[in-house]
Amino acid sequence: MNQNLGDTGIRSKWRAADPMQTYDALPTPLRRWLSQAVLPWSPASARKIWTRAHAKGLGADDALALLCRAETNTLARDKRAICQPIHPTE
């Protein structure tokens, strides 16, 4: 089942918790970032990076920068998204 994830080579994972409740419990800056993210992040994985950043003493802006970097690195690994032509020839 595609689950509306688009045409990406990144595998989806089954989640035991309700993702909407998890999303609603996130801090506002993190929810705002997730709403504009390129990839379909799970609230749990985004919260994990956010929590690690704050445990290191980083602020919200630095935590969001880490999330952007993680997303960029993931996109770089997704060869299908990078190599696929925008307008395929027939």
GISUL-V721304 format. One record per backbone hydrogen bond with DSSP energy under -0.5 kcal/mol. NH is the residue of the N-H (numbers start at 0). CO is the residue of the C=O. E is the energy in kcal/mol with one decimal. If there is no record, write none. Layout:
BEGIN
nh:NH co:CO e:E
nh:NH co:CO e:E
END
This chain:
BEGIN
nh:4 co:1 e:-1.0
nh:7 co:5 e:-1.2
nh:18 co:16 e:-0.7
nh:21 co:17 e:-2.1
nh:22 co:18 e:-2.5
nh:23 co:19 e:-2.6
nh:24 co:20 e:-1.2
nh:25 co:22 e:-1.5
nh:30 co:26 e:-2.3
nh:31 co:27 e:-2.5
nh:32 co:28 e:-2.0
nh:33 co:29 e:-2.6
nh:34 co:30 e:-2.0
nh:35 co:31 e:-0.7
nh:35 co:32 e:-1.1
nh:36 co:33 e:-0.9
nh:40 co:38 e:-1.7
nh:45 co:41 e:-2.1
nh:46 co:42 e:-2.4
nh:47 co:43 e:-1.9
nh:48 co:44 e:-1.6
nh:49 co:45 e:-2.3
nh:50 co:46 e:-3.0
nh:51 co:47 e:-2.2
nh:52 co:48 e:-2.2
nh:53 co:49 e:-2.1
nh:54 co:50 e:-2.2
nh:55 co:51 e:-1.3
nh:56 co:53 e:-1.3
nh:57 co:52 e:-2.4
nh:62 co:58 e:-2.2
nh:63 co:59 e:-2.4
nh:64 co:60 e:-1.9
nh:65 co:61 e:-1.9
nh:66 co:62 e:-1.9
nh:67 co:63 e:-2.3
nh:68 co:64 e:-2.2
nh:69 co:65 e:-2.5
nh:70 co:66 e:-2.4
nh:71 co:67 e:-2.4
nh:72 co:68 e:-2.4
nh:73 co:69 e:-2.1
nh:74 co:70 e:-2.4
nh:75 co:71 e:-1.9
nh:76 co:72 e:-1.2
nh:77 co:73 e:-1.0
nh:78 co:76 e:-1.5
nh:80 co:77 e:-0.5
nh:81 co:77 e:-1.4
nh:82 co:78 e:-3.3
nh:83 co:79 e:-1.4
nh:87 co:85 e:-0.6
END
